[in-house]
Amino acid sequence: MDKASWGGVVLGVSGIVGGLLLEGGRLSQVLQPTAALIVFGGTAGAVLIQFPLPIVLSALRQLVYVFFLRPHDPAGLVQQLVRYANRARREGIVSLDSELEQIKEPFLKKSLMLAVDGTEPQELRALMEMEMENQAEYEDKIPQVFESAGGFSPTIGIIGAVLGLIQVMQHLDKIDEVGRGIAVAFVATIYGVGAANLLLLPAAGKLRFRIREEQILREMMLEGVVSILEGMNPRMLQEMLLGFLRETQPEPKPKARAAVAK
């Protein structure tokens, strides 16, 4: 669980609702299904016009990682690569063929498979870097979905407010209801601006952070496999890989380093 994301949502919503209640307002005043339908339906439609459906669905699946951490073990990955280096140094790179079936990470499995098949280090690096670039280009579209939605929703909210005002203007003969009607009309603007600034844009920023973590781990895997293929000393390999670990975790715990050194 990402405590920062959950805490941010709770703090943001609590601050807004608390301010409303302190001013004498009621929660029922901002719970308007019609406004929600206009804002969220209109925003979803605009996003679907801009992006292909598979990209949008992928972005929705990735939304869970705004609130929950990915099940990665960077220190364990370093330990795994160092173990491969020790075995390759004793028995040769071909001996790692038996390890392939146990590797769950597709990028690491493909890199090591190419190494075992006798691919030259330069060729292996070029092939896998091309794959990383293609994957990074695809992954970059995920936060763009939420950034676009965050740009659309305030404008859709204004459209909802204008639609509400049109309805109010048609009933000016009931002057006692005009004030209430105007207040209800502006709820759509609240939904649009609130969704953009409390969920959509922050989610895009958090997903960019998560994606960068994934990219760093792939870079670490590639450097590890290429270094094993080039016959780098396992201890030197460990220190190099720990450098990537420090980039994803600025202050790695001492026990993680101890576990890698075993």
C-alpha positions in Angstrom: 0.0 0.0 0.0 1.3 3.5 -0.9 0.6 5.4 2.3 1.4 8.8 0.6 -1.3 8.3 -2.0 -4.0 7.2 0.5 -3.0 9.9 2.9 -3.1 12.5 0.2 -6.6 11.5 -0.9 -7.9 11.5 2.7 -6.2 14.8 3.5 -7.4 16.5 0.3 -11.0 15.3 0.6 -11.2 15.9 4.3 -9.9 19.5 3.9 -12.5 20.3 1.2 -15.4 18.7 3.0 -14.3 20.1 6.3 -14.2 23.6 4.9 -17.7 23.1 3.4 -19.1 22.0 6.8 -17.3 24.9 8.7 -19.0 27.4 6.3 -22.4 25.9 7.3 -22.8 23.9 4.1 -24.1 20.3 3.8 -22.6 17.4 2.0 -25.9 16.8 0.2 -25.4 20.1 -1.6 -22.4 18.8 -3.6 -23.8 15.3 -4.2 -25.4 15.8 -7.6 -25.7 12.7 -9.8 -26.5 14.8 -12.9 -23.4 16.9 -12.5 -21.3 13.8 -11.9 -22.7 12.2 -15.1 -21.9 15.2 -17.2 -18.4 15.6 -15.9 -17.2 12.1 -15.8 -19.1 10.9 -18.8 -17.9 13.9 -20.9 -14.3 13.5 -19.7 -14.4 9.7 -20.5 -15.7 10.5 -24.0 -13.1 13.1 -24.7 -10.3 10.7 -23.6 -11.6 7.9 -25.8 -11.6 10.2 -28.8 -8.0 11.1 -28.1 -6.5 7.7 -27.3 -7.0 4.2 -28.7 -9.2 1.9 -26.5 -6.3 -0.5 -25.5 -4.3 2.5 -24.2 -7.2 3.7 -22.1 -7.9 0.2 -20.7 -4.2 -0.2 -19.9 -4.2 3.1 -18.1 -7.2 2.1 -16.0 -5.5 -1.1 -15.0 -2.3 0.8 -14.0 -4.4 3.1 -11.8 -4.2 0.5 -9.0 -0.4 1.2 -8.7 -1.2 4.8 -7.7 -2.4 3.4 -4.4 -0.5 0.1 -4.1 3.2 -0.6 -4.6 4.4 -3.0 -7.3 5.6 -6.4 -5.9 9.3 -5.8 -6.7 12.4 -6.8 -4.7 15.3 -4.8 -6.1 17.8 -6.1 -3.5 16.7 -9.7 -4.3 17.1 -9.0 -8.0 20.7 -7.8 -7.4 21.4 -11.0 -5.3 20.0 -13.1 -8.2 22.2 -11.5 -10.8 25.3 -11.9 -8.6 24.4 -15.5 -8.1 24.2 -15.9 -11.9 27.6 -14.2 -12.2 29.2 -16.6 -9.8 27.8 -19.6 -11.6 28.8 -18.3 -15.0 32.3 -17.7 -13.8 32.6 -21.2 -12.5 30.7 -23.2 -15.1 30.4 -20.9 -18.1 27.5 -18.8 -19.4 25.8 -21.8 -20.9 25.2 -23.3 -17.4 22.6 -20.5 -16.9 20.3 -22.2 -19.4 18.8 -24.3 -16.5 17.9 -21.0 -14.7 15.7 -19.7 -17.5 12.5 -21.6 -16.6 12.6 -20.2 -13.0 12.8 -16.5 -14.1 9.4 -14.7 -14.0 10.6 -11.3 -15.2 10.2 -11.4 -19.0 12.9 -8.8 -19.7 15.5 -10.6 -17.6 14.5 -13.9 -19.1 14.9 -12.7 -22.7 18.2 -11.0 -22.0 19.7 -14.0 -20.3 18.4 -16.3 -23.0 20.2 -14.2 -25.7 23.3 -14.4 -23.6 23.1 -18.1 -23.2 22.5 -18.5 -27.0 25.9 -16.9 -27.6 24.9 -13.3 -28.6 27.7 -10.9 -28.5 27.5 -8.3 -25.7 27.2 -5.3 -28.1 24.5 -7.0 -30.1 22.6 -8.0 -26.9 22.8 -4.5 -25.6 21.5 -3.0 -28.9 18.6 -5.4 -29.1 17.5 -5.0 -25.5 17.9 -1.2 -25.6 15.7 -1.1 -28.6 13.1 -3.1 -26.7 13.4 -0.8 -23.7 12.9 2.3 -25.9 9.8 0.8 -27.5 8.4 -0.2 -24.2 9.2 3.2 -22.7 7.4 4.9 -25.6 4.3 2.8 -24.9 4.5 3.3 -21.2 4.7 7.1 -21.6 1.2 7.1 -23.0 -0.3 5.7 -19.7 0.2 8.9 -17.7 -0.7 11.0 -20.7 -4.3 9.5 -20.5 -4.7 10.9 -17.0 -3.0 14.2 -17.9 -5.5 14.6 -20.8 -8.4 13.7 -18.5 -7.2 16.3 -16.0 -7.2 18.9 -18.7 -10.6 18.0 -20.0 -12.6 17.6 -16.8 -12.5 21.3 -15.6 -13.8 22.4 -19.1 -16.5 19.7 -19.0 -17.4 21.0 -15.6 -17.9 24.5 -17.0 -20.1 23.0 -19.7 -22.1 21.3 -17.0 -22.4 24.6 -15.1 -23.6 26.4 -18.2 -26.2 23.7 -18.9 -27.4 24.1 -15.3 -27.7 27.9 -15.7 -29.7 27.4 -18.9 -32.2 25.4 -17.0 -32.3 28.1 -14.3 -32.9 30.8 -16.8 -35.9 29.0 -18.1 -37.6 29.2 -14.7 -37.0 32.8 -13.7 -40.7 33.1 -12.9 -39.9 31.1 -9.8 -37.5 33.5 -8.3 -37.3 31.7 -5.0 -35.7 28.7 -6.7 -33.2 30.7 -8.8 -30.5 30.9 -6.1 -30.8 27.2 -5.4 -30.6 26.3 -9.1 -27.5 28.4 -9.6 -25.8 26.7 -6.7 -26.6 23.3 -8.0 -25.4 24.3 -11.5 -21.9 25.2 -10.2 -21.5 21.7 -8.6 -20.4 20.4 -12.0 -17.5 22.9 -11.9 -16.5 21.6 -8.5 -16.5 18.0 -9.8 -14.4 18.9 -12.8 -11.8 20.9 -11.0 -11.8 18.5 -8.0 -11.3 15.4 -10.2 -8.5 17.0 -12.1 -6.5 18.3 -9.1 -7.2 15.6 -6.5 -7.1 12.5 -8.7 -6.3 12.7 -12.4 -3.2 14.9 -12.5 -1.7 13.5 -9.3 -2.3 10.0 -10.6 -0.4 10.9 -13.8 2.6 12.1 -11.7 2.7 9.0 -9.5 2.5 6.7 -12.5 5.4 8.5 -14.1 7.4 7.8 -11.0 6.3 4.1 -11.0 7.2 3.8 -14.7 10.6 5.3 -14.1 11.3 2.7 -11.3 10.4 0.0 -13.8 12.7 1.4 -16.4 15.6 1.6 -13.9 15.1 -2.0 -13.0 15.2 -3.0 -16.6 18.4 -1.0 -17.1 19.9 -2.8 -14.1 18.9 -6.2 -15.5 20.5 -5.4 -18.9 23.7 -4.1 -17.4 23.8 -7.2 -15.1 23.4 -9.7 -18.0 25.9 -7.9 -20.3 28.4 -7.7 -17.5 28.0 -11.4 -16.8 28.5 -12.1 -20.4 31.7 -10.0 -20.4 33.0 -11.9 -17.4 32.9 -9.0 -14.8 34.0 -9.9 -11.3 30.9 -10.7 -9.2 31.9 -8.3 -6.5 32.4 -5.5 -8.9 29.0 -6.4 -10.5 27.4 -6.2 -7.1 28.7 -2.7 -6.5 27.6 -1.6 -10.0 24.1 -3.0 -9.5 23.8 -1.4 -6.1 24.2 1.9 -7.8 21.0 1.4 -9.7 19.4 0.3 -6.4 20.4 3.7 -4.8 18.7 5.5 -7.7 15.4 3.8 -7.0 15.9 3.9 -3.2 18.0 7.0 -2.3 18.9 5.5 1.1 19.0 1.7 0.8 18.7 -0.1 4.1 21.9 -1.7 5.4 20.2 -5.1 5.7 19.5 -5.1 2.0 23.2 -4.7 1.2 24.0 -7.4 3.7 21.5 -9.7 2.0 23.1 -9.1 -1.4 26.6 -9.7 -0.1 25.8 -13.2 1.1 
